[in-house]
């Protein structure tokens, strides 16, 4: 690990046990049978421990979308042409994408970072251009990233979280956009979970059964090519990932370092979260998982993370859209926790001992 990635060694922040216990006591005092609100109670207590207060709040949400192209797209592993990555970045800039609509509905701060599209998009309103190259290399033929590209991509994720924290964010959501990135994420998941591509690969943006079979073959070649170097998560990420996946992993590690809760989106984001937990002990304590993606490999990744997703509604768009969709549920959990009356306040008799 070179000097520019020394920050990866920072230990995870600790949860606030006093705030957690206070939140647990409050839940026991609210005018309801214990456990009657199910996971909403658990969410409120977890957020209390993360935010260091018995009364957690989620008024300020920061969403960062990391966009990048992938050289492996040349293998024909996506149902969409590679040009869609840049076109979607322009769509983000115009406010027309699903995540833009969701961010406006949530009154959330939205940041878009172009880490490297095939075509240089130049200056776009609301898009931070941190171009690391014209996309990552073809992972079935060579490492996806150089050491420098990996370090800069992960650092971009760290800086996004630091900006969010300085702006007062109480929750961070990372999203991704990149044609070919389900192939990269699947290859990376296979390496981290010691799985074969058939167990993880899915249709991504809409591949046919024949297309999925071709994707599996491409991933199989990539795993064979890099097999001797996949023992460490950082090398697996460098060789099989992509700029936006590395940035997401860096962002989740940064959230753990500085104590900012992160809400993880779907399959690709969860693979990045898996990398973060392998590199940083305790990082998983700072992650909430929004939904179970329709991408078949996601459930295996969630199981490896011991994660319980909040929603299961068949989403598979990416962009952080599934995470944004789950925010109202988290906000309701906080509102119930903070605003319900206690038995004493309402003069309601408690359960008999």
C-alpha positions in Angstrom: 0.0 0.0 0.0 1.6 3.3 -1.1 1.7 6.6 0.8 -1.3 8.0 -0.9 -3.5 5.3 0.5 -2.2 5.4 4.1 -5.5 6.9 5.2 -7.1 3.5 4.6 -5.4 2.4 7.8 -7.4 4.8 9.9 -9.5 2.8 12.4 -13.3 2.9 12.4 -15.1 5.2 14.7 -16.9 3.7 17.7 -20.6 3.7 18.1 -22.0 5.8 21.0 -23.1 3.1 23.5 -24.6 5.6 25.9 -26.9 7.1 23.2 -27.8 3.6 22.1 -28.9 2.6 25.6 -30.8 5.8 26.1 -32.7 5.2 22.8 -33.4 1.6 23.9 -34.9 2.9 27.1 -37.0 5.5 25.3 -38.4 2.8 23.0 -39.5 0.8 26.1 -41.3 3.9 27.4 -43.3 4.8 24.3 -47.0 4.1 24.1 -46.9 0.8 22.4 -46.2 -2.9 23.2 -42.4 -3.5 23.2 -41.3 -4.4 19.6 -44.6 -3.5 18.1 -42.9 -1.2 15.5 -40.5 -4.0 14.4 -37.5 -2.9 12.5 -38.5 0.8 12.8 -37.5 0.5 16.4 -34.2 -1.1 15.5 -33.4 1.5 12.9 -34.0 4.4 15.4 -31.8 2.8 18.0 -29.0 2.1 15.4 -29.2 5.7 14.2 -29.0 7.0 17.8 -25.7 5.0 18.3 -24.4 6.2 15.0 -25.3 9.9 15.5 -24.4 10.0 19.2 -27.7 11.2 20.4 -30.8 9.5 21.9 -32.9 11.5 19.4 -31.6 10.8 15.9 -32.6 12.9 12.9 -32.3 12.7 9.1 -33.1 16.2 7.9 -29.8 16.6 6.0 -29.1 13.9 3.3 -26.1 14.0 1.1 -26.1 12.0 -2.2 -23.0 11.6 -4.3 -23.1 9.8 -7.7 -19.8 8.5 -9.0 -19.7 7.9 -12.8 -17.1 6.1 -14.9 -16.7 4.0 -18.0 -15.3 0.4 -18.1 -13.0 -1.1 -20.7 -14.7 -4.4 -20.3 -17.7 -3.0 -22.1 -15.7 -3.7 -25.3 -16.5 -7.4 -24.6 -20.2 -6.8 -25.3 -21.3 -7.4 -21.7 -24.0 -4.7 -21.5 -27.4 -4.4 -23.2 -26.6 -0.6 -23.7 -23.8 1.1 -25.6 -20.9 2.6 -23.7 -22.0 6.1 -24.8 -24.9 5.9 -22.3 -22.5 6.6 -19.4 -21.7 10.1 -20.6 -25.3 10.7 -21.8 -26.5 9.8 -18.3 -24.0 12.2 -16.7 -25.5 14.9 -18.9 -28.9 13.8 -17.8 -27.8 14.1 -14.2 -26.6 17.6 -14.9 -30.0 18.5 -16.4 -31.8 17.0 -13.4 -33.7 14.5 -15.5 -32.5 11.2 -13.9 -34.4 9.2 -11.3 -31.9 10.1 -8.6 -32.4 13.8 -9.4 -36.2 13.5 -8.9 -35.7 11.5 -5.7 -33.1 14.0 -4.3 -35.5 16.9 -5.0 -38.3 15.1 -3.3 -36.1 14.4 -0.2 -34.7 18.0 -0.3 -31.3 16.2 -0.4 -27.9 17.6 -1.5 -26.9 15.9 -4.8 -23.4 15.8 -6.1 -22.3 14.2 -9.4 -18.6 13.2 -10.0 -17.3 12.2 -13.4 -14.3 10.0 -12.6 -13.7 9.1 -16.3 -16.0 8.6 -19.2 -14.7 7.4 -22.6 -15.5 10.8 -24.1 -14.4 13.9 -22.2 -17.6 15.7 -21.3 -15.9 18.9 -20.4 -17.6 21.3 -18.0 -21.2 20.5 -17.0 -23.2 22.4 -14.5 -23.4 20.5 -11.2 -20.8 17.9 -12.2 -17.4 17.7 -10.6 -14.8 16.6 -13.2 -12.1 14.4 -11.6 -11.3 12.5 -14.8 -8.8 9.7 -14.1 -8.7 8.5 -17.7 -11.1 7.4 -20.4 -12.6 4.7 -18.1 -10.9 1.7 -16.5 -9.0 -0.8 -18.6 -10.5 -4.1 -19.9 -10.3 -6.3 -16.8 -10.5 -9.4 -18.9 -7.2 -8.5 -20.5 -5.3 -6.4 -17.8 -5.7 -4.9 -14.4 -8.7 -2.5 -14.5 -6.7 0.3 -12.7 -3.2 1.4 -12.1 -2.1 1.9 -8.5 -2.4 5.7 -8.9 -5.9 5.5 -10.4 -7.1 3.3 -7.6 -5.7 5.6 -4.9 -7.2 8.7 -6.6 -10.6 7.0 -7.0 -10.7 5.9 -3.4 -9.6 9.4 -2.3 -12.4 10.9 -4.4 -14.8 8.9 -2.3 -13.2 10.0 0.9 -13.4 13.7 -0.1 -17.0 13.4 -1.1 -17.8 12.2 2.4 -15.7 14.9 4.0 -17.6 17.5 2.0 -20.9 16.0 3.1 -19.9 16.0 6.7 -18.8 19.6 6.6 -22.1 20.6 5.0 -24.0 19.1 8.0 -25.1 15.8 6.4 -26.6 13.3 8.8 -26.6 10.5 6.3 -24.5 9.7 3.2 -25.7 7.9 0.1 -23.3 6.8 -2.7 -24.5 6.0 -6.2 -22.9 4.8 -9.4 -23.3 5.1 -13.1 -21.1 3.1 -15.6 -22.0 0.9 -18.5 -20.3 -2.5 -17.8 -20.1 -2.0 -14.0 -22.2 -5.0 -13.1 -19.6 -7.2 -14.9 -16.8 -5.5 -12.8 -18.8 -5.8 -9.6 -19.7 -9.5 -10.3 -16.0 -10.3 -11.0 -15.0 -8.6 -7.8 -17.7 -10.3 -5.8 -16.6 -13.7 -7.1 -13.0 -12.9 -5.9 -14.1 -11.7 -2.5 -16.6 -14.5 -1.9 -14.6 -17.3 -3.6 -17.7 -17.9 -5.8 -18.0 -18.9 -9.5 -19.5 -16.4 -11.9 -22.6 -18.6 -12.4 -23.5 -18.0 -8.8 -23.4 -14.2 -9.0 -23.9 -13.0 -12.6 -27.2 -11.5 -13.7 -28.8 -9.5 -16.5 -27.6 -6.1 -15.4 -29.2 -3.5 -17.6 -31.3 -6.2 -19.4 -29.1 -8.9 -21.0 -30.7 -11.9 -22.5 -29.9 -15.4 -21.2 -27.4 -15.7 -23.9 -25.9 -12.4 -22.9 -25.6 -13.5 -19.3 -23.8 -16.6 -20.4 -21.3 -14.5 -22.4 -20.8 -12.2 -19.4 -20.0 -15.3 -17.3 -17.4 -16.4 -19.8 -15.8 -12.9 -19.8 -15.7 -12.9 -16.0 -14.3 -16.4 -15.9 -11.4 -15.3 -18.2 -10.8 -12.3 -15.9 -10.7 -14.4 -12.8 -8.2 -16.8 -14.4 -6.0 -13.9 -15.6 -5.8 -12.3 -12.2 -6.0 -15.4 -10.0 -2.6 -15.1 -8.4 -3.2 -11.5 -7.2 -6.7 -11.8 -5.7 -5.7 -12.7 -2.2 -5.9 -9.2 -0.9 -9.1 -7.0 -1.2 -7.2 -4.0 -2.4 -5.6 -6.0 -5.3 -8.9 -7.6 -6.2 -10.4 -4.1 -6.3 -7.6 -2.7 -8.5 -7.7 -5.6 -11.0 -11.4 -6.3 -11.2 -13.2 -3.1 -10.1 -13.6 0.3 -11.7 -13.2 4.0 -10.8 -16.7 4.4 -9.4 -16.6 1.1 -7.4 -13.3 2.1 -5.9 -14.7 5.6 -5.0 -17.7 4.0 -3.3 -15.5 1.7 -1.3 -13.4 4.7 -0.3 -16.6 6.6 0.7 -17.8 3.9 2.9 -14.5 3.6 4.7 -14.5 7.4 5.2 -18.0 7.2 6.7 -16.7 4.7 9.2 -13.6 6.7 9.9 -15.5 9.9 10.7 -18.7 8.4 12.1 -21.2 9.3 9.4 -24.0 6.8 8.7 -24.1 5.5 5.1 -27.1 4.0 3.4 -26.0 1.5 0.8 -27.8 1.1 -2.5 -28.0 -2.1 -4.6 -25.7 -4.8 -6.0 -22.8 -2.7 -7.2 -22.7 -0.4 -4.1 -23.0 -3.5 -1.8 -19.9 -5.1 -3.5 -18.1 -1.8 -2.8 -19.3 -2.0 0.8 -18.0 -5.6 1.0 -14.5 -4.3 -0.1 -14.7 -1.6 2.6 -15.6 -4.1 5.4 -12.7 -6.3 4.3 -10.3 -3.3 4.5 -11.6 -1.6 7.6 -12.6 -3.5 10.7 -15.8 -2.1 12.1 -16.9 -0.4 8.9 -20.0 -2.5 8.7 -21.3 -0.8 11.9 -21.7 2.4 9.9 -23.6 0.9 7.0 -27.4 0.5 6.6 -28.6 -1.4 3.5 -31.5 0.1 1.6 -32.9 -2.7 -0.5 -32.6 -6.2 -2.0 -31.8 -5.7 -5.7 -33.4 -7.8 -8.4 -29.8 -8.6 -9.5 -29.4 -12.2 -8.4 -25.9 -12.0 -6.9 -27.0 -9.2 -4.5 -28.5 -11.6 -1.9 -25.3 -13.5 -1.7 -23.4 -10.3 -1.1 -25.9 -9.1 1.5 -25.5 -12.5 3.3 -21.7 -12.1 3.4 -22.3 -8.6 4.9 -24.8 -10.0 7.5 -27.1 -7.2 6.1 -30.8 -6.9 6.5 -32.2 -4.7 3.6 -35.0 -2.3 4.4 -36.9 -2.8 1.2 -37.5 -5.6 -1.3 -39.4 -4.1 -4.2 -37.5 -5.4 -7.3 -35.4 -2.3 -8.0 -32.2 -2.6 -10.0 -31.5 0.9 -11.4 -28.5 2.0 -9.5 -27.7 5.7 -9.2 -28.4 5.5 -5.5 -32.1 5.3 -6.3 -32.9 2.4 -4.1 -31.2 4.0 -1.2 -33.0 7.3 -1.8 -36.3 5.5 -1.9 -35.6 4.0 1.6 -34.9 7.4 3.2 -38.6 8.2 4.0 -38.7 4.9 6.0 -35.7 6.0 8.0 -37.2 9.4 8.6 -40.5 7.8 9.8 -38.5 5.7 12.2 -36.9 8.8 13.7 -40.2 10.7 13.9 -41.9 7.8 15.7 -39.0 7.5 18.1 -38.8 11.2 18.8 -42.4 12.3 18.7 -44.5 9.5 20.3 -45.6 10.1 23.8 -44.3 8.0 26.7 -46.7 6.1 28.9 -46.0 8.7 31.6 -46.6 11.7 29.3 -49.9 10.2 27.9 -51.0 8.9 31.3 -51.5 5.5 29.8 -51.1 2.4 32.0 -48.1 0.3 31.2 -47.9 -3.5 30.7 -48.4 -5.4 34.0 -45.2 -7.0 35.3 
